[in-house]
Amino acid sequence: MKKLFFLLAAVAVVLALTNPSEADFREHVRQKEGLAGTLGMAVADLFSGSKKGGIRRENFLLASRFYVGGDGILPRENVAWGIAGFFIETQGR
């Protein structure tokens, strides 16, 4: 039982340490979509009406949810989950 606990604790620590940040997600979009993705993020930042930018991150310690909008004129739209340094997109981006 102790081994299982330590294994689960080690997995949780690894997931927490590799939890991607907002900058990691922005870089992911830039690499995947190129100029169109960069321009899309710039437009979202412009229309967000917030100093924090158009792309936001909800941190759940082991994983993060990334979304666009939620304040200003853009409605909130979940775009991806990030876990262990990878991104799982939740819509057809």
N, C-alpha and C positions, 0 to 999 in steps of 0.2 A: 504494500500500500504506500510506503514511503517513496519507493522508486517511481510510482505513478505520479505522486504529488510533485516530486522534483522534476520529472519530465514535463508535466503540465506547466509548472512554474518557469522552467527554462524556455518552453515554447512561447509563453506569454511575454517573457522578457525580450526574446528575439523579435516578436511581432511589435512590441512597443518601440524598440529601438529602430526598426525599419519602417515605421509608420510614415508615409510620405507627407510632405508639407505642401502648402499652397504653391510655393516656388517649384517644387518637383512636378506638380500637376501642370503648371503653366509651361514648363519645359517639355513635358510629355505632349501637350497640345501642339506646341511649336514644331516638334519633331514629326509628329504624325500628320498634321494638316498644313504645315509650311506657312506661307504668307497668308493664306485665307484664315487659318487659325489665329495667327498673330493679329490680324485686322479684326477678327471677331472678338477677341479678348479686349482689344483697344476700344471697340464700340461698346462692349458691355461695361468697361470701366468708365467710359464717358457718360453713359446713360444711367449708371447705378445711383447717382445722387449721393454717394457716400465717399469719404476719403479712403475707405478700406479697399475699394475697387469692386469690380463686378463679379469676380469669382471669389467665393468664400468657402471656408472649410469648417466642418463640424468635427471635432476631434473626439473619438470614442476610445482613446488610449491605445487599443489594439488595431483599430482601423479608423479611417476618416471618410466622411461623405463630403463631396464637393458639389456646390450648387452655384447657379447664376441668378442674380437679381434678388428679389425679396424686399427691396426697399426702392424708393424712387418710382420710376415708371415701368421698370421691368418686373414682371411677376416671377416668383421663385420657381426655379426649375432644377431638379436634381439631375446632374450630368454624369457623375461617376462615384464609385467607391474606390478607396485606396487601401491596400493591405500588403504588408511585406514588400514594399517597394514597387508593387504592380498596381495597375489601374483596371477596374472593371467598369466599363461604360454602361450606363443604364438607359441610354437612348441611342438612336441611330445617328451618332455624330460622325 
